[in-house]
Amino acid sequence: MDPTAFLVAPLVIAGMSAGLAALISITDRYVNDYGDVVIDINQGSKKLDVKGGANMLVTLAESGIYIPSACGGRGSCGECKVKVNSDVGPHLPTELPYLDEKQMEQNIRLSCQIKLKADVGIEVPEYLFNIKKYSGTVESIRDLTHDIKEVYVNLGDEEVSFRAGQYGQFEVPPYDKIKERTQRAYSMSSKPSDKNHLEFLIRLVPGGIVTTYVHERLKEGEKINIVGPFGDFYVRDTEATMICVAGGSGMAPFKSIFYQGVENGLFEKRDIWYFFGARTEKDMFYLDELRELDSKYERFHFVPALSEPEPGTDWQGATGLITEVLDNYLKEKISTETPKEGYLCGSPGMLDACMSVMRDNDMAEEAIYFDKFA
Amino acid sequence: MKMSPEYQKAQKNMEPGVITASGFLGDDHRPIIEIITEDEERMAQAGLDFEETGERLRELLMAGRRGMGEPVTVEGKWLVKTDETRGYLASPFEDGIFRKMNTVVEPVGPEHKGLRLMYSELSLHLLEKWHFLQGKGSPFRLEPDTMRRVLGV
């Protein structure tokens, strides 16, 4: 028997596989080549010539139009809605959980789920045209608690304008099994007047892609990208008493709001109550700074509360779940005569619970503000 | 072991980057039907029933929600932290969507140091309906022996 005979079968199979791969590649190139397409934004306000084939969210971002997306385009947050004026096919099952009947009728779509195959017209809020991608260098990383880090990013010569309370999308590079860059939304905690920097408070979420990266890998001096600013969580220009509630990294937008407040005289104009909940003292942070504001400004009241203070510690503040403390103060200590606005930052569960307490205490639901990305 | 088209589709959906960035399989590259079969045996060896275990873990998840993002001590036995973010995750079996809600359960006491379970609403659905505990190396893997020790069964 020819000693090379045993090679024939593998070589034939390898040759056939290579042929098939080439055929698939060529077919993909021609069949799935959608060529150039035009995205008409806001009926001619902007026209983008782009390459078809990718999803609308990514394609728009590559052209400098950043649609909010808390999940980074995975179809799991429902934030990246746009109104589509062209036929891009029926709503996909992945879109349905995020759309109500009226939105379906208006052909509101999740831009991350729409593949661009032909020219398309869309409508987006004009303010999105001002959203940019910033490249910065991590100037400092500070541990605020065992699971919250303060990340301060230097934008170099670039300047950013945002309203205190807004958020940005923090982008981290691929690592381990994560094969692509990933973005998540976090509120800015820095002062808007600090135009060359952005600061974020990032709490470790077990299993979270971005928070794990920030807590285990991010280093001072590292370059990172931030897209923003987004969001309509900001202080309304009224004289109503502000009832602010947060826990954990929900501190971020309030830090920005309060430190801007020092500069623009917010504390002289209106009463502000800030309820901040944590489990134990080791979960509390910025206590000294906030107590200093409390003692300096007569109309600013800081109410830190612990839900499970450790025995043997001399905690002098309020105890109980933050909703219980809030309820008690709304009933007993805060004037029921003055109009109030609610400002909330936290998990969906916390938002629901606080809104319920506020409603029960006759606060108007339309005057309760929060960011929906949490 | 042959897999039905339903399981084959689910296995594809469990790859990293399809539903979640890190996927559901960890370092385990076996067909999911093999993972499930082996875990059914290991659950039986650990003396755990899928339905009862799912129910208990769900009770702890919901108890953790009361903390609104902060950990809470439940029945004096467990420290439970439930994190919620907006939105939903689809089941890899394409049979439902689930709130993005992660829970970490740690038994209280120095003798249990380092022992913990991490799961989501979707993990519980996969456990109860499909007996799928995720692949070894997945951060959300529900190891039968770890569940037994954490729950104190």
Contacts between the chains, C-beta under 8 A, distances in Angstrom:
chain1	res1	chain2	res2	distance
A	70	B	85	7.3
A	70	B	86	6.2
A	70	B	87	6.9
A	71	B	87	6.0
A	74	B	19	7.7
A	74	B	20	7.7
A	74	B	21	7.6
A	75	B	90	7.9
A	76	B	19	7.9
A	76	B	87	4.6
A	76	B	88	5.9
A	76	B	89	5.6
A	76	B	90	7.7
A	76	B	100	6.6
A	77	B	85	7.8
A	77	B	86	5.7
A	77	B	87	3.9
A	78	B	86	7.6
A	78	B	87	5.9
A	78	B	88	7.8
A	79	B	86	7.8
A	79	B	87	8.0
A	94	B	90	6.8
A	97	B	88	5.4
A	97	B	97	5.3
A	98	B	87	8.0
A	176	B	22	7.8
A	177	B	16	5.1
A	177	B	21	7.8
A	177	B	22	5.3
A	177	B	23	7.1
A	178	B	16	7.3
A	178	B	21	5.0
A	178	B	22	6.5
A	179	B	16	6.6
A	179	B	17	5.9
A	180	B	17	6.8
A	180	B	21	7.7
A	182	B	21	6.1
A	205	B	83	5.1
A	205	B	85	7.6
A	205	B	102	6.6
A	206	B	83	7.5
A	206	B	102	6.1
A	206	B	104	5.2
A	206	B	118	5.1
A	206	B	139	7.3
A	207	B	22	7.6
A	207	B	102	5.9
A	207	B	118	6.2
A	207	B	139	4.5
A	207	B	140	6.3
A	208	B	102	7.9
A	209	B	21	4.9
A	209	B	22	7.0
A	247	B	68	6.0
A	247	B	69	5.1
A	247	B	70	5.8
A	248	B	69	5.2
A	248	B	70	6.7
A	250	B	69	7.5
A	277	B	68	7.1
A	277	B	70	6.4
A	278	B	70	6.0
A	279	B	67	7.0
A	279	B	70	4.4
A	279	B	71	5.2
A	279	B	72	7.3
A	283	B	70	6.6
A	307	B	67	6.7
A	307	B	70	5.9
A	307	B	72	6.9
A	308	B	71	8.0
A	308	B	72	7.1
A	308	B	73	6.0
A	321	B	66	7.1
A	321	B	67	7.7
A	321	B	68	7.1
A	322	B	68	6.8
A	323	B	68	7.3
A	346	B	68	6.2
A	346	B	69	5.7
A	347	B	68	6.1
A	347	B	69	4.6
A	347	B	83	6.7
A	347	B	84	4.1
A	347	B	85	7.2
A	348	B	84	5.0
A	348	B	85	7.6
A	348	B	86	5.9
A	348	B	99	8.0
A	349	B	65	5.0
A	349	B	68	5.3
A	349	B	69	7.4
A	349	B	82	7.6
A	349	B	84	5.3
A	350	B	68	3.6
A	350	B	69	5.8
A	353	B	68	6.0
A	372	B	86	6.2
A	373	B	86	5.9
A	374	B	84	7.9
A	374	B	85	6.6
A	374	B	86	6.1
